[in-house]
């Protein structure tokens, strides 16, 4: 599936979430987040070097970033894995469990990847900024963990 177009309506979802103000296993829906910009950042796997670097950069700038948008990390990991990741790195924002990768597919970031000659399906590290009315305001594709925060801050 392709990525939603800039300025189009963001694909709706409802999923389990943990962290931030959400208790483990709560449900969050995009429609319930209207009224303030939302950042959905898709990352491949909890507690891997690049994903940890990306999450910790957001954590370290949390005071400034949280004033501008609601931020959610999304990966195919379970709520249990997300809870461990949040606790280990003291992440102040919620993480959404997309175990069936339905959200990633809707946003066009569940793609064929290759490592050491092996083909597999996985998350393409990408970020979507959704405006207060639910439209796609910006898309950051193939994000590098070291550059994610500065690119995001430039958009918010």
N, CA, C and O atoms as a GROMACS GRO file, in nm:
protein
  624
    1UNK      N    1   0.084  -0.118   0.000
    1UNK     CA    2   0.000   0.000   0.000
    1UNK      C    3   0.089   0.125   0.000
    1UNK      O    4   0.196   0.125   0.061
    2UNK      N    5   0.046   0.229  -0.067
    2UNK     CA    6   0.128   0.350  -0.075
    2UNK      C    7   0.100   0.443   0.044
    2UNK      O    8  -0.001   0.430   0.113
    3UNK      N    9   0.191   0.534   0.063
    3UNK     CA   10   0.176   0.631   0.172
    3UNK      C   11   0.062   0.727   0.140
    3UNK      O   12   0.036   0.756   0.023
    4UNK      N   13  -0.007   0.774   0.242
    4UNK     CA   14  -0.111   0.874   0.216
    4UNK      C   15  -0.045   1.002   0.162
    4UNK      O   16   0.069   1.033   0.196
    5UNK      N   17  -0.118   1.073   0.079
    5UNK     CA   18  -0.065   1.195   0.018
    5UNK      C   19  -0.063   1.309   0.118
    5UNK      O   20  -0.146   1.316   0.210
    6UNK      N   21   0.031   1.397   0.099
    6UNK     CA   22   0.040   1.518   0.179
    6UNK      C   23  -0.093   1.593   0.167
    6UNK      O   24  -0.149   1.604   0.058
    7UNK      N   25  -0.143   1.643   0.278
    7UNK     CA   26  -0.268   1.719   0.289
    7UNK      C   27  -0.393   1.633   0.272
    7UNK      O   28  -0.504   1.687   0.273
    8UNK      N   29  -0.378   1.501   0.258
    8UNK     CA   30  -0.495   1.414   0.256
    8UNK      C   31  -0.533   1.380   0.400
    8UNK      O   32  -0.458   1.410   0.493
    9UNK      N   33  -0.648   1.319   0.417
    9UNK     CA   34  -0.692   1.278   0.550
    9UNK      C   35  -0.603   1.162   0.597
    9UNK      O   36  -0.577   1.068   0.522
   10UNK      N   37  -0.558   1.169   0.722
   10UNK     CA   38  -0.474   1.062   0.777
   10UNK      C   39  -0.558   0.935   0.795
   10UNK      O   40  -0.673   0.943   0.837
   11UNK      N   41  -0.501   0.818   0.762
   11UNK     CA   42  -0.574   0.693   0.783
   11UNK      C   43  -0.612   0.674   0.930
   11UNK      O   44  -0.530   0.689   1.020
   12UNK      N   45  -0.737   0.641   0.951
   12UNK     CA   46  -0.788   0.620   1.087
   12UNK      C   47  -0.731   0.489   1.144
   12UNK      O   48  -0.699   0.396   1.070
   13UNK      N   49  -0.720   0.485   1.275
   13UNK     CA   50  -0.679   0.361   1.341
   13UNK      C   51  -0.728   0.363   1.485
   13UNK      O   52  -0.760   0.467   1.540
   14UNK      N   53  -0.732   0.245   1.543
   14UNK     CA   54  -0.758   0.226   1.684
   14UNK      C   55  -0.666   0.111   1.725
   14UNK      O   56  -0.666   0.006   1.661
   15UNK      N   57  -0.587   0.132   1.830
   15UNK     CA   58  -0.486   0.032   1.866
   15UNK      C   59  -0.454   0.038   2.015
   15UNK      O   60  -0.487   0.134   2.084
   16UNK      N   61  -0.387  -0.068   2.062
   16UNK     CA   62  -0.344  -0.070   2.201
   16UNK      C   63  -0.220   0.016   2.218
   16UNK      O   64  -0.136   0.025   2.128
   17UNK      N   65  -0.209   0.079   2.334
   17UNK     CA   66  -0.104   0.176   2.361
   17UNK      C   67  -0.060   0.163   2.506
   17UNK      O   68  -0.134   0.113   2.591
   18UNK      N   69   0.060   0.207   2.533
   18UNK     CA   70   0.112   0.211   2.670
   18UNK      C   71   0.208   0.327   2.682
   18UNK      O   72   0.267   0.371   2.583
   19UNK      N   73   0.223   0.376   2.803
   19UNK     CA   74   0.319   0.484   2.827
   19UNK      C   75   0.256   0.622   2.820
   19UNK      O   76   0.140   0.637   2.781
   20UNK      N   77   0.333   0.723   2.859
   20UNK     CA   78   0.279   0.857   2.865
   20UNK      C   79   0.166   0.860   2.966
   20UNK      O   80   0.185   0.819   3.081
   21UNK      N   81   0.050   0.907   2.925
   21UNK     CA   82  -0.067   0.912   3.014
   21UNK      C   83  -0.155   0.788   3.000
   21UNK      O   84  -0.262   0.781   3.060
   22UNK      N   85  -0.112   0.690   2.921
   22UNK     CA   86  -0.192   0.570   2.894
   22UNK      C   87  -0.145   0.453   2.980
   22UNK      O   88  -0.026   0.427   2.992
   23UNK      N   89  -0.242   0.382   3.038
   23UNK     CA   90  -0.208   0.261   3.112
   23UNK      C   91  -0.186   0.148   3.011
   23UNK      O   92  -0.246   0.150   2.904
   24UNK      N   93  -0.100   0.050   3.043
   24UNK     CA   94  -0.073  -0.058   2.949
   24UNK      C   95  -0.201  -0.125   2.901
   24UNK      O   96  -0.287  -0.164   2.980
   25UNK      N   97  -0.213  -0.138   2.770
   25UNK     CA   98  -0.328  -0.205   2.712
   25UNK      C   99  -0.446  -0.115   2.684
   25UNK      O  100  -0.550  -0.162   2.638
   26UNK      N  101  -0.434   0.016   2.712
   26UNK     CA  102  -0.540   0.111   2.677
   26UNK      C  103  -0.554   0.114   2.526
   26UNK      O  104  -0.468   0.065   2.453
   27UNK      N  105  -0.662   0.173   2.481
   27UNK     CA  106  -0.684   0.188   2.337
   27UNK      C  107  -0.678   0.336   2.301
   27UNK      O  108  -0.732   0.421   2.372
   28UNK      N  109  -0.614   0.365   2.190
   28UNK     CA  110  -0.609   0.502   2.138
   28UNK      C  111  -0.660   0.498   1.993
   28UNK      O  112  -0.628   0.408   1.917
   29UNK      N  113  -0.739   0.599   1.959
   29UNK     CA  114  -0.790   0.613   1.822
   29UNK      C  115  -0.749   0.749   1.770
   29UNK      O  116  -0.749   0.847   1.844
   30UNK      N  117  -0.715   0.756   1.644
   30UNK     CA  118  -0.674   0.883   1.585
   30UNK      C  119  -0.785   0.988   1.600
   30UNK      O  120  -0.756   1.105   1.626
   31UNK      N  121  -0.910   0.946   1.584
   31UNK     CA  122  -1.020   1.042   1.593
   31UNK      C  123  -1.029   1.108   1.731
   31UNK      O  124  -1.077   1.221   1.743
   32UNK      N  125  -0.982   1.038   1.835
   32UNK     CA  126  -0.986   1.093   1.970
   32UNK      C  127  -0.875   1.195   1.996
   32UNK      O  128  -0.874   1.262   2.100
   33UNK      N  129  -0.781   1.208   1.902
   33UNK     CA  130  -0.666   1.297   1.921
   33UNK      C  131  -0.682   1.431   1.850
   33UNK      O  132  -0.592   1.514   1.853
   34UNK      N  133  -0.796   1.453   1.789
   34UNK     CA  134  -0.820   1.578   1.715
   34UNK      C  135  -0.806   1.698   1.808
   34UNK      O  136  -0.829   1.688   1.929
   35UNK      N  137  -0.770   1.811   1.750
   35UNK     CA  138  -0.761   1.935   1.826
   35UNK      C  139  -0.619   1.981   1.852
   35UNK      O  140  -0.596   2.098   1.885
   36UNK      N  141  -0.525   1.891   1.838
   36UNK     CA  142  -0.384   1.924   1.856
   36UNK      C  143  -0.305   1.841   1.755
   36UNK      O  144  -0.344   1.728   1.725
   37UNK      N  145  -0.196   1.895   1.701
   37UNK     CA  146  -0.116   1.813   1.608
   37UNK      C  147  -0.070   1.682   1.672
   37UNK      O  148  -0.044   1.674   1.792
   38UNK      N  149  -0.061   1.580   1.588
   38UNK     CA  150  -0.018   1.446   1.630
   38UNK      C  151   0.101   1.405   1.545
   38UNK      O  152   0.101   1.424   1.424
   39UNK      N  153   0.202   1.350   1.610
   39UNK     CA  154   0.317   1.294   1.540
   39UNK      C  155   0.313   1.143   1.559
   39UNK      O  156   0.313   1.093   1.672
   40UNK      N  157   0.311   1.071   1.448
   40UNK     CA  158   0.322   0.925   1.450
   40UNK      C  159   0.458   0.891   1.393
   40UNK      O  160   0.484   0.912   1.274
   41UNK      N  161   0.545   0.838   1.478
   41UNK     CA  162   0.674   0.798   1.423
   41UNK      C  163   0.684   0.646   1.426
   41UNK      O  164   0.674   0.583   1.531
   42UNK      N  165   0.703   0.590   1.308
   42UNK     CA  166   0.713   0.446   1.289
   42UNK      C  167   0.859   0.404   1.298
   42UNK      O  168   0.945   0.464   1.233
   43UNK      N  169   0.887   0.303   1.379
   43UNK     CA  170   1.023   0.254   1.395
   43UNK      C  171   1.021   0.102   1.395
   43UNK      O  172   0.920   0.041   1.431
   44UNK      N  173   1.132   0.039   1.354
   44UNK     CA  174   1.132  -0.107   1.335
   44UNK      C  175   1.118  -0.193   1.461
   44UNK      O  176   1.038  -0.287   1.461
   45UNK      N  177   1.195  -0.164   1.568
   45UNK     CA  178   1.197  -0.258   1.680
   45UNK      C  179   1.244  -0.191   1.809
   45UNK      O  180   1.338  -0.113   1.810
   46UNK      N  181   1.175  -0.224   1.918
   46UNK     CA  182   1.213  -0.174   2.049
   46UNK      C  183   1.356  -0.215   2.085
   46UNK      O  184   1.400  -0.326   2.054
   47UNK      N  185   1.425  -0.125   2.150
   47UNK     CA  186   1.555  -0.152   2.214
   47UNK      C  187   1.666  -0.196   2.118
   47UNK      O  188   1.759  -0.265   2.158
   48UNK      N  189   1.656  -0.156   1.993
   48UNK     CA  190   1.767  -0.176   1.899
   48UNK      C  191   1.845  -0.045   1.894
   48UNK      O  192   1.790   0.059   1.932
   49UNK      N  193   1.969  -0.045   1.851
   49UNK     CA  194   2.051   0.077   1.860
   49UNK      C  195   1.990   0.201   1.794
   49UNK      O  196   1.982   0.307   1.857
   50UNK      N  197   1.946   0.189   1.670
   50UNK     CA  198   1.890   0.306   1.601
   50UNK      C  199   1.760   0.352   1.662
   50UNK      O  200   1.738   0.472   1.679
   51UNK      N  201   1.674   0.258   1.696
   51UNK     CA  202   1.544   0.292   1.754
   51UNK      C  203   1.559   0.354   1.893
   51UNK      O  204   1.485   0.444   1.930
   52UNK      N  205   1.656   0.305   1.969
   52UNK     CA  206   1.682   0.361   2.101
   52UNK      C  207   1.736   0.503   2.088
   52UNK      O  208   1.694   0.592   2.163
   53UNK      N  209   1.826   0.524   1.995
   53UNK     CA  210   1.881   0.658   1.972
   53UNK      C  211   1.770   0.757   1.935
   53UNK      O  212   1.766   0.869   1.986
   54UNK      N  213   1.681   0.713   1.847
   54UNK     CA  214   1.570   0.798   1.802
   54UNK      C  215   1.476   0.831   1.920
   54UNK      O  216   1.439   0.947   1.939
   55UNK      N  217   1.438   0.730   1.997
   55UNK     CA  218   1.347   0.750   2.109
   55UNK      C  219   1.409   0.837   2.219
   55UNK      O  220   1.342   0.923   2.276
   56UNK      N  221   1.536   0.815   2.247
   56UNK     CA  222   1.603   0.891   2.353
   56UNK      C  223   1.622   1.038   2.313
   56UNK      O  224   1.622   1.125   2.400
   57UNK      N  225   1.640   1.066   2.186
   57UNK     CA  226   1.649   1.205   2.140
   57UNK      C  227   1.516   1.276   2.167
   57UNK      O  228   1.515   1.391   2.211
   58UNK      N  229   1.405   1.209   2.140
   58UNK     CA  230   1.274   1.268   2.170
   58UNK      C  231   1.258   1.286   2.321
   58UNK      O  232   1.208   1.389   2.366
   59UNK      N  233   1.299   1.186   2.396
   59UNK     CA  234   1.292   1.196   2.543
   59UNK      C  235   1.369   1.317   2.593
   59UNK      O  236   1.320   1.391   2.678
   60UNK      N  237   1.489   1.336   2.541
   60UNK     CA  238   1.575   1.443   2.590
   60UNK      C  239   1.524   1.582   2.553
   60UNK      O  240   1.563   1.681   2.615
   61UNK      N  241   1.437   1.590   2.454
   61UNK     CA  242   1.378   1.719   2.412
   61UNK      C  243   1.229   1.725   2.444
   61UNK      O  244   1.157   1.809   2.392
   62UNK      N  245   1.185   1.636   2.529
   62UNK     CA  246   1.044   1.620   2.556
   62UNK      C  247   0.975   1.748   2.603
   62UNK      O  248   0.865   1.778   2.557
   63UNK      N  249   1.036   1.823   2.691
   63UNK     CA  250   0.973   1.944   2.744
   63UNK      C  251   0.930   2.038   2.634
   63UNK      O  252   0.820   2.094   2.639
   64UNK      N  253   1.014   2.057   2.533
   64UNK     CA  254   0.981   2.146   2.422
   64UNK      C  255   0.886   2.080   2.322
   64UNK      O  256   0.792   2.144   2.275
   65UNK      N  257   0.910   1.955   2.290
   65UNK     CA  258   0.834   1.886   2.186
   65UNK      C  259   0.688   1.864   2.228
   65UNK      O  260   0.598   1.881   2.146
   66UNK      N  261   0.664   1.828   2.353
   66UNK     CA  262   0.528   1.796   2.396
   66UNK      C  263   0.435   1.916   2.392
   66UNK      O  264   0.313   1.899   2.389
   67UNK      N  265   0.490   2.036   2.391
   67UNK     CA  266   0.407   2.157   2.382
   67UNK      C  267   0.353   2.177   2.241
   67UNK      O  268   0.255   2.248   2.222
   68UNK      N  269   0.416   2.114   2.143
   68UNK     CA  270   0.381   2.135   2.003
   68UNK      C  271   0.294   2.026   1.943
   68UNK      O  272   0.221   2.052   1.847
   69UNK      N  273   0.300   1.905   1.998
   69UNK     CA  274   0.225   1.794   1.938
   69UNK      C  275   0.216   1.677   2.036
   69UNK      O  276   0.294   1.665   2.130
   70UNK      N  277   0.117   1.593   2.010
   70UNK     CA  278   0.106   1.465   2.079
   70UNK      C  279   0.192   1.367   1.999
   70UNK      O  280   0.178   1.356   1.878
   71UNK      N  281   0.282   1.298   2.067
   71UNK     CA  282   0.375   1.210   1.996
   71UNK      C  283   0.351   1.064   2.035
   71UNK      O  284   0.337   1.031   2.153
   72UNK      N  285   0.347   0.978   1.932
   72UNK     CA  286   0.330   0.835   1.951
   72UNK      C  287   0.431   0.761   1.866
   72UNK      O  288   0.444   0.787   1.746
   73UNK      N  289   0.505   0.669   1.929
   73UNK     CA  290   0.590   0.577   1.855
   73UNK      C  291   0.507   0.455   1.818
   73UNK      O  292   0.422   0.411   1.896
   74UNK      N  293   0.530   0.400   1.700
   74UNK     CA  294   0.455   0.282   1.655
   74UNK      C  295   0.553   0.180   1.598
   74UNK      O  296   0.636   0.212   1.513
   75UNK      N  297   0.543   0.056   1.648
   75UNK     CA  298   0.623  -0.054   1.594
   75UNK      C  299   0.540  -0.182   1.604
   75UNK      O  300   0.436  -0.183   1.670
   76UNK      N  301   0.586  -0.288   1.541
   76UNK     CA  302   0.513  -0.415   1.549
   76UNK      C  303   0.532  -0.489   1.682
   76UNK      O  304   0.481  -0.600   1.699
   77UNK      N  305   0.606  -0.430   1.775
   77UNK     CA  306   0.631  -0.495   1.904
   77UNK      C  307   0.504  -0.499   1.990
   77UNK      O  308   0.410  -0.423   1.967
   78UNK      N  309   0.504  -0.588   2.087
   78UNK     CA  310   0.391  -0.605   2.179
   78UNK      C  311   0.390  -0.496   2.286
   78UNK      O  312   0.489  -0.424   2.304
   79UNK      N  313   0.280  -0.485   2.357
   79UNK     CA  314   0.269  -0.392   2.470
   79UNK      C  315   0.375  -0.428   2.575
   79UNK      O  316   0.436  -0.339   2.635
   80UNK      N  317   0.395  -0.557   2.599
   80UNK     CA  318   0.495  -0.601   2.698
   80UNK      C  319   0.634  -0.551   2.658
   80UNK      O  320   0.708  -0.501   2.742
   81UNK      N  321   0.670  -0.565   2.532
   81UNK     CA  322   0.799  -0.517   2.482
   81UNK      C  323   0.808  -0.365   2.496
   81UNK      O  324   0.910  -0.312   2.539
   82UNK      N  325   0.700  -0.295   2.459
   82UNK     CA  326   0.697  -0.149   2.472
   82UNK      C  327   0.717  -0.106   2.617
   82UNK      O  328   0.792  -0.012   2.644
   83UNK      N  329   0.651  -0.174   2.710
   83UNK     CA  330   0.665  -0.139   2.852
   83UNK      C  331   0.810  -0.152   2.898
   83UNK      O  332   0.860  -0.066   2.971
   84UNK      N  333   0.878  -0.258   2.856
   84UNK     CA  334   1.019  -0.276   2.892
   84UNK      C  335   1.105  -0.164   2.833
   84UNK      O  336   1.193  -0.110   2.901
   85UNK      N  337   1.079  -0.129   2.708
   85UNK     CA  338   1.153  -0.023   2.638
   85UNK      C  339   1.132   0.111   2.708
   85UNK      O  340   1.228   0.186   2.730
   86UNK      N  341   1.008   0.141   2.743
   86UNK     CA  342   0.975   0.266   2.812
   86UNK      C  343   1.045   0.273   2.947
   86UNK      O  344   1.106   0.374   2.981
   87UNK      N  345   1.038   0.165   3.022
   87UNK     CA  346   1.099   0.161   3.156
   87UNK      C  347   1.251   0.172   3.148
   87UNK      O  348   1.311   0.251   3.220
   88UNK      N  349   1.311   0.094   3.061
   88UNK     CA  350   1.457   0.092   3.049
   88UNK      C  351   1.514   0.229   3.012
   88UNK      O  352   1.619   0.268   3.062
   89UNK      N  353   1.444   0.301   2.923
   89UNK     CA  354   1.499   0.428   2.873
   89UNK      C  355   1.422   0.551   2.923
   89UNK      O  356   1.446   0.662   2.877
   90UNK      N  357   1.330   0.529   3.018
   90UNK     CA  358   1.253   0.638   3.079
   90UNK      C  359   1.188   0.727   2.973
   90UNK      O  360   1.200   0.849   2.976
   91UNK      N  361   1.118   0.663   2.880
   91UNK     CA  362   1.052   0.735   2.773
   91UNK      C  363   0.922   0.797   2.825
   91UNK      O  364   0.840   0.727   2.884
   92UNK      N  365   0.901   0.927   2.803
   92UNK     CA  366   0.783   0.995   2.856
   92UNK      C  367   0.661   0.993   2.764
   92UNK      O  368   0.555   1.044   2.800
   93UNK      N  369   0.674   0.935   2.645
   93UNK     CA  370   0.566   0.937   2.547
   93UNK      C  371   0.514   0.796   2.524
   93UNK      O  372   0.583   0.698   2.551
   94UNK      N  373   0.390   0.786   2.473
   94UNK     CA  374   0.329   0.654   2.452
   94UNK      C  375   0.379   0.583   2.327
   94UNK      O  376   0.421   0.645   2.230
   95UNK      N  377   0.372   0.450   2.333
   95UNK     CA  378   0.407   0.363   2.220
   95UNK      C  379   0.286   0.277   2.186
   95UNK      O  380   0.220   0.221   2.273
   96UNK      N  381   0.259   0.268   2.057
   96UNK     CA  382   0.146   0.191   2.006
   96UNK      C  383   0.195   0.056   1.955
   96UNK      O  384   0.294   0.048   1.882
   97UNK      N  385   0.125  -0.050   1.995
   97UNK     CA  386   0.156  -0.185   1.948
   97UNK      C  387   0.080  -0.210   1.818
   97UNK      O  388  -0.043  -0.208   1.816
   98UNK      N  389   0.154  -0.234   1.712
   98UNK     CA  390   0.096  -0.261   1.580
   98UNK      C  391   0.140  -0.401   1.537
   98UNK      O  392   0.202  -0.419   1.432
   99UNK      N  393   0.105  -0.500   1.621
   99UNK     CA  394   0.155  -0.636   1.601
   99UNK      C  395   0.112  -0.697   1.468
   99UNK      O  396   0.185  -0.780   1.412
  100UNK      N  397  -0.004  -0.659   1.418
  100UNK     CA  398  -0.048  -0.713   1.288
  100UNK      C  399  -0.010  -0.618   1.173
  100UNK      O  400  -0.050  -0.640   1.059
  101UNK      N  401   0.066  -0.516   1.204
  101UNK     CA  402   0.116  -0.412   1.113
  101UNK      C  403   0.009  -0.347   1.027
  101UNK      O  404   0.037  -0.300   0.917
  102UNK      N  405  -0.116  -0.345   1.078
  102UNK     CA  406  -0.227  -0.284   1.004
  102UNK      C  407  -0.209  -0.132   0.990
  102UNK      O  408  -0.238  -0.076   0.885
  103UNK      N  409  -0.160  -0.068   1.096
  103UNK     CA  410  -0.140   0.078   1.090
  103UNK      C  411  -0.025   0.107   0.994
  103UNK      O  412  -0.034   0.197   0.910
  104UNK      N  413   0.083   0.032   1.006
  104UNK     CA  414   0.199   0.050   0.917
  104UNK      C  415   0.157   0.031   0.771
  104UNK      O  416   0.203   0.105   0.684
  105UNK      N  417   0.072  -0.066   0.745
  105UNK     CA  418   0.025  -0.088   0.608
  105UNK      C  419  -0.060   0.030   0.560
  105UNK      O  420  -0.044   0.075   0.446
  106UNK      N  421  -0.149   0.079   0.646
  106UNK     CA  422  -0.235   0.192   0.610
  106UNK      C  423  -0.154   0.318   0.577
  106UNK      O  424  -0.194   0.399   0.495
  107UNK      N  425  -0.039   0.332   0.644
  107UNK     CA  426   0.046   0.448   0.622
  107UNK      C  427   0.157   0.421   0.518
  107UNK      O  428   0.241   0.507   0.492
  108UNK      N  429   0.156   0.301   0.461
  108UNK     CA  430   0.249   0.269   0.354
  108UNK      C  431   0.393   0.250   0.397
  108UNK      O  432   0.485   0.267   0.317
  109UNK      N  433   0.413   0.214   0.524
  109UNK     CA  434   0.550   0.197   0.573
  109UNK      C  435   0.585   0.052   0.606
  109UNK      O  436   0.694   0.025   0.657
  110UNK      N  437   0.495  -0.043   0.576
  110UNK     CA  438   0.525  -0.186   0.588
  110UNK      C  439   0.574  -0.228   0.451
  110UNK      O  440   0.495  -0.247   0.359
  111UNK      N  441   0.704  -0.242   0.438
  111UNK     CA  442   0.766  -0.258   0.307
  111UNK      C  443   0.862  -0.377   0.304
  111UNK      O  444   0.901  -0.429   0.409
  112UNK      N  445   0.897  -0.418   0.183
  112UNK     CA  446   0.999  -0.523   0.168
  112UNK      C  447   1.135  -0.461   0.193
  112UNK      O  448   1.169  -0.357   0.137
  113UNK      N  449   1.213  -0.527   0.276
  113UNK     CA  450   1.347  -0.481   0.310
  113UNK      C  451   1.446  -0.592   0.278
  113UNK      O  452   1.407  -0.706   0.251
  114UNK      N  453   1.573  -0.558   0.282
  114UNK     CA  454   1.676  -0.657   0.254
  114UNK      C  455   1.792  -0.637   0.352
  114UNK      O  456   1.838  -0.525   0.374
  115UNK      N  457   1.839  -0.747   0.408
  115UNK     CA  458   1.957  -0.743   0.495
  115UNK      C  459   2.039  -0.868   0.470
  115UNK      O  460   1.989  -0.980   0.480
  116UNK      N  461   2.164  -0.847   0.437
  116UNK     CA  462   2.255  -0.959   0.410
  116UNK      C  463   2.198  -1.052   0.302
  116UNK      O  464   2.212  -1.174   0.311
  117UNK      N  465   2.133  -0.993   0.202
  117UNK     CA  466   2.078  -1.070   0.092
  117UNK      C  467   1.946  -1.137   0.120
  117UNK      O  468   1.889  -1.202   0.032
  118UNK      N  469   1.896  -1.122   0.242
  118UNK     CA  470   1.767  -1.184   0.279
  118UNK      C  471   1.656  -1.080   0.268
  118UNK      O  472   1.668  -0.970   0.321
  119UNK      N  473   1.549  -1.116   0.199
  119UNK     CA  474   1.433  -1.027   0.184
  119UNK      C  475   1.335  -1.055   0.298
  119UNK      O  476   1.314  -1.170   0.336
  120UNK      N  477   1.275  -0.951   0.351
  120UNK     CA  478   1.174  -0.967   0.456
  120UNK      C  479   1.088  -0.841   0.460
  120UNK      O  480   1.125  -0.738   0.404
  121UNK      N  481   0.975  -0.851   0.527
  121UNK     CA  482   0.886  -0.736   0.542
  121UNK      C  483   0.914  -0.670   0.677
  121UNK      O  484   0.937  -0.737   0.777
  122UNK      N  485   0.913  -0.537   0.677
  122UNK     CA  486   0.938  -0.464   0.800
  122UNK      C  487   0.900  -0.316   0.786
  122UNK      O  488   0.853  -0.272   0.682
  123UNK      N  489   0.921  -0.244   0.893
  123UNK     CA  490   0.887  -0.101   0.900
  123UNK      C  491   0.995  -0.018   0.831
  123UNK      O  492   1.114  -0.038   0.854
  124UNK      N  493   0.951   0.075   0.746
  124UNK     CA  494   1.041   0.176   0.692
  124UNK      C  495   1.030   0.294   0.789
  124UNK      O  496   0.923   0.351   0.806
  125UNK      N  497   1.140   0.329   0.853
  125UNK     CA  498   1.141   0.434   0.953
  125UNK      C  499   1.088   0.564   0.890
  125UNK      O  500   1.152   0.623   0.803
  126UNK      N  501   0.970   0.606   0.935
  126UNK     CA  502   0.903   0.722   0.878
  126UNK      C  503   0.823   0.793   0.985
  126UNK      O  504   0.784   0.733   1.085
  127UNK      N  505   0.798   0.921   0.964
  127UNK     CA  506   0.722   1.002   1.059
  127UNK      C  507   0.616   1.080   0.984
  127UNK      O  508   0.641   1.136   0.877
  128UNK      N  509   0.496   1.084   1.043
  128UNK     CA  510   0.384   1.159   0.987
  128UNK      C  511   0.341   1.263   1.089
  128UNK      O  512   0.318   1.232   1.206
  129UNK      N  513   0.330   1.387   1.044
  129UNK     CA  514   0.276   1.494   1.127
  129UNK      C  515   0.134   1.515   1.078
  129UNK      O  516   0.110   1.544   0.961
  130UNK      N  517   0.039   1.502   1.171
  130UNK     CA  518  -0.103   1.515   1.139
  130UNK      C  519  -0.154   1.641   1.206
  130UNK      O  520  -0.133   1.662   1.326
  131UNK      N  521  -0.220   1.725   1.130
  131UNK     CA  522  -0.266   1.853   1.186
  131UNK      C  523  -0.387   1.831   1.278
  131UNK      O  524  -0.440   1.720   1.287
  132UNK      N  525  -0.428   1.937   1.344
  132UNK     CA  526  -0.536   1.930   1.443
  132UNK      C  527  -0.669   1.882   1.384
  132UNK      O  528  -0.756   1.835   1.458
  133UNK      N  529  -0.686   1.895   1.254
  133UNK     CA  530  -0.809   1.852   1.188
  133UNK      C  531  -0.800   1.710   1.131
  133UNK      O  532  -0.897   1.659   1.075
  134UNK      N  533  -0.685   1.646   1.144
  134UNK     CA  534  -0.670   1.508   1.098
  134UNK      C  535  -0.611   1.492   0.959
  134UNK      O  536  -0.619   1.384   0.901
  135UNK      N  537  -0.552   1.599   0.904
  135UNK     CA  538  -0.489   1.590   0.773
  135UNK      C  539  -0.338   1.568   0.784
  135UNK      O  540  -0.277   1.607   0.883
  136UNK      N  541  -0.279   1.507   0.683
  136UNK     CA  542  -0.134   1.485   0.680
  136UNK      C  543  -0.066   1.619   0.649
  136UNK      O  544  -0.076   1.670   0.537
  137UNK      N  545   0.002   1.675   0.748
  137UNK     CA  546   0.069   1.804   0.732
  137UNK      C  547   0.212   1.789   0.681
  137UNK      O  548   0.263   1.878   0.612
  138UNK      N  549   0.277   1.677   0.715
  138UNK     CA  550   0.415   1.653   0.672
  138UNK      C  551   0.447   1.505   0.682
  138UNK      O  552   0.389   1.432   0.763
  139UNK      N  553   0.541   1.462   0.597
  139UNK     CA  554   0.588   1.323   0.599
  139UNK      C  555   0.740   1.324   0.592
  139UNK      O  556   0.799   1.388   0.505
  140UNK      N  557   0.802   1.254   0.686
  140UNK     CA  558   0.947   1.233   0.684
  140UNK      C  559   0.969   1.087   0.648
  140UNK      O  560   0.931   0.998   0.724
  141UNK      N  561   1.031   1.062   0.532
  141UNK     CA  562   1.051   0.925   0.487
  141UNK      C  563   1.195   0.881   0.507
  141UNK      O  564   1.289   0.960   0.503
  142UNK      N  565   1.210   0.749   0.530
  142UNK     CA  566   1.343   0.688   0.545
  142UNK      C  567   1.431   0.771   0.640
  142UNK      O  568   1.545   0.805   0.608
  143UNK      N  569   1.375   0.801   0.756
  143UNK     CA  570   1.440   0.885   0.856
  143UNK      C  571   1.564   0.817   0.911
  143UNK      O  572   1.564   0.696   0.935
  144UNK      N  573   1.668   0.894   0.932
  144UNK     CA  574   1.788   0.847   1.001
  144UNK      C  575   1.772   0.884   1.149
  144UNK      O  576   1.737   0.998   1.180
  145UNK      N  577   1.797   0.789   1.240
  145UNK     CA  578   1.777   0.817   1.382
  145UNK      C  579   1.848   0.943   1.432
  145UNK      O  580   1.792   1.017   1.513
  146UNK      N  581   1.969   0.969   1.383
  146UNK     CA  582   2.045   1.087   1.427
  146UNK      C  583   1.983   1.218   1.381
  146UNK      O  584   2.006   1.322   1.443
  147UNK      N  585   1.906   1.213   1.275
  147UNK     CA  586   1.852   1.336   1.216
  147UNK      C  587   1.704   1.358   1.246
  147UNK      O  588   1.650   1.465   1.217
  148UNK      N  589   1.638   1.258   1.303
  148UNK     CA  590   1.493   1.264   1.322
  148UNK      C  591   1.448   1.384   1.404
  148UNK      O  592   1.360   1.458   1.360
  149UNK      N  593   1.507   1.406   1.519
  149UNK     CA  594   1.462   1.514   1.606
  149UNK      C  595   1.474   1.650   1.539
  149UNK      O  596   1.380   1.729   1.543
  150UNK      N  597   1.587   1.678   1.476
  150UNK     CA  598   1.604   1.810   1.413
  150UNK      C  599   1.507   1.828   1.297
  150UNK      O  600   1.454   1.938   1.276
  151UNK      N  601   1.483   1.722   1.220
  151UNK     CA  602   1.386   1.730   1.110
  151UNK      C  603   1.244   1.754   1.165
  151UNK      O  604   1.168   1.834   1.110
  152UNK      N  605   1.210   1.686   1.272
  152UNK     CA  606   1.078   1.701   1.333
  152UNK      C  607   1.061   1.841   1.392
  152UNK      O  608   0.957   1.905   1.372
  153UNK      N  609   1.160   1.888   1.463
  153UNK     CA  610   1.151   2.022   1.524
  153UNK      C  611   1.133   2.130   1.418
  153UNK      O  612   1.066   2.230   1.443
  154UNK      N  613   1.192   2.112   1.301
  154UNK     CA  614   1.178   2.208   1.193
  154UNK      C  615   1.034   2.213   1.140
  154UNK      O  616   0.992   2.314   1.082
  155UNK      N  617   0.958   2.104   1.158
  155UNK     CA  618   0.821   2.099   1.110
  155UNK      C  619   0.718   2.145   1.212
  155UNK      O  620   0.610   2.190   1.175
  156UNK      N  621   0.752   2.134   1.339
  156UNK     CA  622   0.654   2.166   1.444
  156UNK      C  623   0.654   2.314   1.481
  156UNK      O  624   0.578   2.356   1.567
   0.00000   0.00000   0.00000
